[in-house]
Amino acid sequence: MADRVKEVARNEATVIKTQTIQAARSAAYLYPIKGIFYFLSHRDLWKPLTSSLLPTLTLGTAITIGMFALTYLPQMAVMTFTSGPLAAISAALLVLSESSTLFTILAKTFLIEDKLIDTFDGVLVSRDAMALVGEGRQMKTGSGVMGKLGKLTKRPFEKLAPSAIIRYFLYLPLNFIPVAGTIMFIILRGKNTGPAAHSRYFQLKGWGSTQRKEHVEVYKAAYTSFGVASVLLELVPVASIFFAFTNTVGAALWAADMEKGNVSKEGTAPELREKATRAE
């Protein structure tokens, strides 16, 4: 029995190592970073964020302060037994993750769902993918990227499913394992966050669940890489609202590259892989 457990553990370690290497090679983790610079350099894309900035900042600040005030000390006390001197850091990361999840559920459900859709579509239009965007909304002849976006005819972004919330709480105990547990927690969240970032793209393509699963399976490592980078950015208190939009921009840029066929089997455009290689 002990030998069997060891064999399973070795196989799992091999799978994780392989997927980590593939994720690094894909360089998909650069798309959220690229999204930041693209967003900042294209003022047309700012309108959805600026129009919802005050309520979302208020919500994000209230959630983060409230979570730290109510849950930080109790969780740090528990982690003292598992993480030792790293308990303060591990507890802070856990509270940030919990705050980020609450913000995602509330903000994306009640405040910025339509704004993120507009941002995603606006980026696709700016990357000459207007025909694709036309599959999910009416198009206008207005000036600027956002001025071309008409009424939505399809509403793609899925509200956070109960299964995703359950999965999140199942992952939470990993944070009680010093350092490695927190890393595993973020990776597992990234594994689910990556594909979710392309829910709009899948809907515009008219793909059913089978096609989506097949596509995600092909680019599994790349989606995990993208998701981990997105999760880390959205852990930043208050600024998570800004990164929610820039991550959406990054996802749309990736979708535009896919649509143009400018994506390799690793899942990203050649120039991003070259940048990742130079950085190694």
PyMOL commands that set and color helices and strands:
alter all, ss='L'
color gray80, all
select helices_A, chain A and resi 2-26+30-41+43-50+53-110+113-126+130-133+144-147+162-176+180-196+199-205+209-218+220-234+240-259+270-279
alter helices_A, ss='H'
color red, helices_A
select strands_A, chain A and resi 137-139+149-152
alter strands_A, ss='S'
color yellow, strands_A
deselect
rebuild
show_as cartoon
